[in-house]
Amino acid sequence: MSSPTLGHRPSFLSKDKPSRIQRKGILYEKKVVRYMAEQGSLHDFIIHGQWIYWDKAVCQPDIIVIPRQGPIVVVEVKLTRKRNVEKKLREVYGAALSRVFAGRPISFCQIYKNLDGGEPYALDPWEIRTLKPGEYGEIQWR
């Protein structure tokens, strides 16, 4: 098994025109990133849409927050809350990022606009700072 590497968008992915709903999701994701960049500490490093190559696989977490202290937080942004996000965050992104960042603890979070069952974890994206290593949280934010 090789070490994961960071890179650009894979050339084998087509550049299909996103649907109306996909465009709304992309705009919401950019809104979350802008807010986090504006409200974050000068010591937080925010990576948006980074491609990660690992063996023959490739993945792209929506947001990776690397604080000066505490766990790295990998964030999945959705228009509507999804039930299966935690598994994807842990098994795909968590596995790759734990190798990229060699032993640094990682936490996981889903930020969404619309609630579809469940209870919101918090109402401000920067509540991710309260996540403990390995913990999963959900944040509803408009």
C-alpha positions as CSV (number, residue, x, y, z in Angstrom):
1,M,0.0,0.0,0.0
2,S,1.5,3.3,-1.0
3,S,1.3,6.6,0.8
4,P,-1.4,9.1,-0.1
5,T,-0.4,12.1,-2.1
6,L,-2.1,15.5,-2.6
7,G,-2.7,16.6,-6.2
8,H,-5.0,18.3,-8.7
9,R,-8.3,17.2,-10.3
10,P,-7.7,13.9,-12.1
11,S,-7.7,14.2,-15.9
12,F,-9.9,11.1,-16.3
13,L,-12.9,12.8,-14.6
14,S,-15.3,14.4,-17.1
15,K,-16.3,18.0,-16.7
16,D,-20.1,17.5,-16.9
17,K,-22.3,20.5,-16.4
18,P,-23.7,20.3,-12.9
19,S,-27.5,20.2,-12.4
20,R,-29.4,23.0,-10.8
21,I,-29.4,21.2,-7.4
22,Q,-25.6,20.4,-7.7
23,R,-25.0,24.1,-8.5
24,K,-26.9,25.1,-5.3
25,G,-24.8,22.6,-3.3
26,I,-21.6,24.0,-4.8
27,L,-22.7,27.6,-3.9
28,Y,-23.6,26.5,-0.4
29,E,-20.2,24.8,0.1
30,K,-18.4,28.0,-1.1
31,K,-20.5,30.0,1.4
32,V,-19.4,27.7,4.2
33,V,-15.8,28.0,3.2
34,R,-16.0,31.8,2.9
35,Y,-17.6,32.0,6.4
36,M,-15.0,29.7,7.9
37,A,-12.1,31.7,6.3
38,E,-13.5,35.0,7.5
39,Q,-14.4,33.8,11.1
40,G,-11.5,31.5,11.6
41,S,-8.4,32.1,13.6
42,L,-5.2,33.3,11.9
43,H,-3.8,30.0,13.1
44,D,-6.4,27.8,11.3
45,F,-5.4,26.5,7.9
46,I,-8.4,25.7,5.7
47,I,-8.1,23.5,2.6
48,H,-11.0,23.4,0.2
49,G,-11.5,20.7,-2.3
50,Q,-8.1,19.1,-2.1
51,W,-7.7,15.9,-4.2
52,I,-6.0,13.0,-2.5
53,Y,-4.5,10.1,-4.5
54,W,-4.0,6.7,-2.7
55,D,-2.9,3.6,-4.6
56,K,-5.5,3.5,-7.5
57,A,-8.1,5.5,-5.6
58,V,-8.8,9.2,-5.5
59,C,-11.0,11.2,-3.1
60,Q,-11.8,14.8,-2.5
61,P,-12.9,16.0,1.0
62,D,-15.0,19.2,0.9
63,I,-13.0,21.0,3.6
64,I,-10.0,20.1,5.7
65,V,-9.4,22.3,8.8
66,I,-5.9,22.1,10.2
67,P,-5.8,24.1,13.5
68,R,-2.6,24.9,15.3
69,Q,-3.7,22.7,18.2
70,G,-6.3,19.9,18.4
71,P,-7.5,17.5,15.9
72,I,-7.6,18.0,12.1
73,V,-11.3,18.2,11.1
74,V,-12.5,16.8,7.8
75,V,-15.8,18.3,6.8
76,E,-18.5,17.1,4.3
77,V,-20.9,19.9,3.2
78,K,-24.4,19.0,2.2
79,L,-27.5,21.0,1.3
80,T,-29.7,18.4,3.1
81,R,-28.5,16.3,6.0
82,K,-27.4,12.8,4.9
83,R,-27.4,9.7,7.1
84,N,-24.4,7.9,5.6
85,V,-21.9,10.7,5.8
86,E,-20.1,9.6,9.0
87,K,-19.1,6.2,7.4
88,K,-17.6,7.9,4.3
89,L,-15.8,10.5,6.4
90,R,-14.2,7.8,8.6
91,E,-13.5,5.1,6.1
92,V,-12.5,7.1,3.1
93,Y,-11.2,10.5,4.1
94,G,-10.2,9.6,7.6
95,A,-8.1,6.7,6.3
96,A,-6.3,8.8,3.7
97,L,-5.8,11.9,5.9
98,S,-4.5,9.8,8.9
99,R,-1.7,8.7,6.6
100,V,-1.1,12.1,5.0
101,F,-0.9,13.8,8.4
102,A,1.0,10.9,10.1
103,G,-0.6,10.2,13.3
104,R,-2.2,13.6,14.0
105,P,-5.7,13.1,15.4
106,I,-8.7,13.6,13.1
107,S,-12.3,14.5,13.8
108,F,-15.2,14.4,11.4
109,C,-18.2,16.8,10.7
110,Q,-21.1,17.2,8.4
111,I,-22.3,20.7,7.8
112,Y,-25.7,21.0,6.2
113,K,-28.4,23.6,5.4
114,N,-31.6,21.6,5.6
115,L,-32.5,19.2,8.4
116,D,-34.0,15.9,7.2
117,G,-34.4,14.1,10.5
118,G,-32.1,14.1,13.5
119,E,-31.0,17.0,15.7
120,P,-28.5,19.7,14.8
121,Y,-25.3,19.4,16.7
122,A,-24.7,23.2,16.7
123,L,-25.5,26.3,14.7
124,D,-22.1,27.7,13.9
125,P,-19.5,26.0,11.7
126,W,-16.7,26.9,14.1
127,E,-18.2,24.6,16.7
128,I,-16.0,22.0,15.1
129,R,-13.4,23.3,17.5
130,T,-15.2,21.4,20.3
131,L,-14.9,18.0,18.6
132,K,-12.6,15.6,20.3
133,P,-10.2,13.3,18.4
134,G,-12.1,10.7,16.5
135,E,-15.5,12.3,17.2
136,Y,-18.2,12.9,14.6
137,G,-20.5,16.0,14.8
138,E,-23.2,17.6,12.7
139,I,-23.8,21.3,12.3
140,Q,-26.9,22.9,10.7
141,W,-26.0,26.3,9.3
142,R,-27.7,28.7,7.0
